[in-house]
Amino acid sequence: MSLIPRSRTARAHILFLAVPILLFGAFYIYPIAASVRLSLHDWNGFSPDQRFVGLRNYAALWGQPRFINAVLNNLAWVAFMLTVPTGIGLALAAILDRGIRGETMFRIIFFLPFTIPAVSVGAIWRWMYEPSNGLLTTTLELVGLGGLAQNWLGDPDIVTFALMGAVAWWTTGFAFLVFFAGLRNIPEECIEAARIEGGSDWQIFWKVSFPLLWPSTIIVLGISAIDAMRLFDVIWATTKGGPAYASEVLAVQMYDLAFGRFQMGRASAVAVSLLVLSAVVIMPYIWYMTRRVQDAEVE
Amino acid sequence: MMADPLKRRQTILTRLVLVCAAIVFIAPLIVAALTSLKSPAEITRVLSLPTDLWWQNYAAAFDRMGRSFFNSIAITVPAVAFSILIGAVAGYPLAYMRGAGGKAIYFLLLTGMLVPFQIVQIPLFFMIQGLGLYDTVPGMWLVHTAYGIPFCTFFMRNFFASVPRSMYEAAQIEGCGPARYFWKLLLPASTSGLSALAIIQTRAIWNDLLFAITITSSDNARPVTVSIAGYASSLQVEYGPLMAGTLVSILPVMAAFLLFQKAFVRGLLGGAGK
């Protein structure tokens, strides 16, 4: 029961929301609408006339191996981001949670790469992957496996895997830290009770700890999926999508078409395709998060 | 008693796994640091220590990237402040509103999180030029504030929802209006959430490349990420100065995280979990 007239509170709420909603309209809704419109036109970015071409930009894209390759790369990145850094992060968190000496040091080391700018990750790993003197090749030669050394970033068949290695190094720390904090939040009694029941460490982890980690898991998975769809910086700074477009994702292709070749219509069509792909992958997550908030309040 | 040797072996094994993982995580940073101190003649011997500390690499990096480093600071500090303020301003009513309206607005703002920025890139380029903010630091403030809205709102809304409701009710009984409550009571009581969000935003804004290459073009406003990307993708890369510049670009955010790591974790789980 509120002592303040409802209308006054409601008016204040609307005032508070005015600026964020205006900015959201100006920087999200308007540009998205403009991009969708632009994707139906042919335009070089300078000339005063934009020629309407209907869906021809999309039709052209779907006939191009370059576009299909980028879509497949995006899907591969989603699958990768949801599993590899997440899995390694969970494993490291579970191992470190057993109470090991030097815990703080390990925690800092695992987390450190996550704080680095994507372009710096790119710069560092260009040097690690340098085909003749890089760390990877040098290490392989040192242990007598020089034959396995590759032109890591120059071979179209390998380049995406090489980039994934760099990204795993970069983002695992995030999953690790969130899982680690989540494990620390689990009440000791739950684990003790399971131990008294005679569960092995392995059983306790999967039957007791892991389900209780759900809030951490959902954060890590959601952010990983979002990052995978937005992935641009690392690829741009490391390979620019090369060699021969092999490592391109839609974001990189869009940038090349728009600001490298001034095909604004075609580039917008790539961007719209990316938005649709992203919506399909991530919308269930956003929906779930909104719903869950409501549920929590009903309680 | 019988389990003892087994337990010992397990402990040794876990330590081994952890140490190996730690080496993999730290090695690239150590190699980068060593490389940044090597002369061009030594640089190809990756695993050796530098014989002399070749500080010239840092001088060369500063020549090429010094200005952009200061641009990064000039962009990041105000942009972080603006974006968390907007997030708090939007999150407050959404945490207290009842009914479908608030829910719909919250959902709308959250959908911004799934938007890949490529879809706004071309119109944004022309909008910022139209506003006369192309290649300016305030242009970067505006962009980072606007595109921070979905995440900052999400974060602050959940944080405010976890603040005990009794505080709000007590304030209402005292006759404190909703705006006064926000500025005088809620914000000062929310420093842990605000600082966690500040760290997340510092990382996001300092590390941004995409907006920077879209709406900056010169040393007027270009942040350090753009300089590094340009340097790294040039044909003949000089790794010594590149690693020197890279390390310097890493330090501010890394230091911030190390100092405020606890607040970050607490904010992330408290704000979004539970």
Interface residues (C-beta under 8 A of the other chain):
Chain A: S2 L3 I4 R8 T9 A12 H13 I14 L15 F16 L17 V19 P20 I21 L23 F24 A26 F27 Y28 Y30 P31 I32 A34 S35 L38 G45 L92 I95 L96 R98 I100 M105 F106 I108 I109 F110 F111 L112 P113 F114 T115 I116 P117 A118 V119 S120 G122 A123 I124 W125 R126 W127 M128 E130 S132 N133 G134 L135 T138 T139 L142 W169 T172 G173 L177 V178 A181 G182 N185 P215 S216 I219 I226 M229 R230 F232 D233 W236 A237 T238 K240 L250 A251 M254 Y255 A258 F259 M264 A267 S268 V270 A271 V272 L274 L275 S278 A279 V281 I282 M283 Y285 I286 W287 M289 T290 V293 Q294 A296 E297
Chain B: T11 T14 R15 V17 L18 A21 A22 V24 F25 I26 A27 P28 L29 V31 A32 T35 I43 T44 R45 V46 L47 I86 V89 A90 Y92 P93 L94 Y96 M97 G102 K103 I105 Y106 F107 L108 L109 L110 T111 G112 M113 L114 V115 P116 F117 Q118 I119 V120 Q121 I122 P123 L124 M127 V143 T145 A146 Y147 I149 T153 F154 N158 A161 Q172 I173 G175 G177 P178 A179 F182 R203 W206 N207 D208 L209 L210 I213 T214 V224 T225 V226 I228 A229 Y231 A232 S233 V237 Y239 L242 M243 T246 S249 I250 V253 M254 A256 F257 L258 Q261 F264 V265 R266 L268 L269 A272 G273 K274
